[in-house]
Amino acid sequence: MSWRRVKLADVANVFNGKTPSKAEQRDSGHPVLKIKDVDDNGAFKGAFGSFVDPGFADKFPSKKLCIDDTLVLNAAHNSDYVGSKQYRAEGSVVGSLPTGEWLIARAEEDQLHPGFLNYWFRSPQARFQIKNLVKGIHLYPKDVARMEIPLPPLEGQKPIATFLDQAV
């Protein structure tokens, strides 16, 4: 199987979430996925703590989470923490609005399997590259989008991701 290296931007959309202002936050409504809603092991804690009016969330349809989106912490008070938390969107968070402290990588599924993308982000090589891209206390989508990902043919990506799913 031959692998090629491609810029992430050529096979995925990379963007930040949207942080609502305090005035836009509600006690109920459309769920917002905050950093604190995901534990240090990359698991959703099971409940949302923040919400916005559905009309607010509807203004940002492309930012709403899709199944298997990869989320990476892109801002923190300490540069060492940036990139340290990652999450693979599961069914319970689909449609929620991630805050701007999340960088989202969404695979173009005709070229890149979302599970393969998620495991690549978790690899030591990708994590090392991410650490080198941090500017101050931020990780910017344009910089992540320029990262090169080693890419096997699409038909080989799913078995790799499935194998890794079973190994975790």
Disulfide bonds with the S-S distance in Angstrom:
none
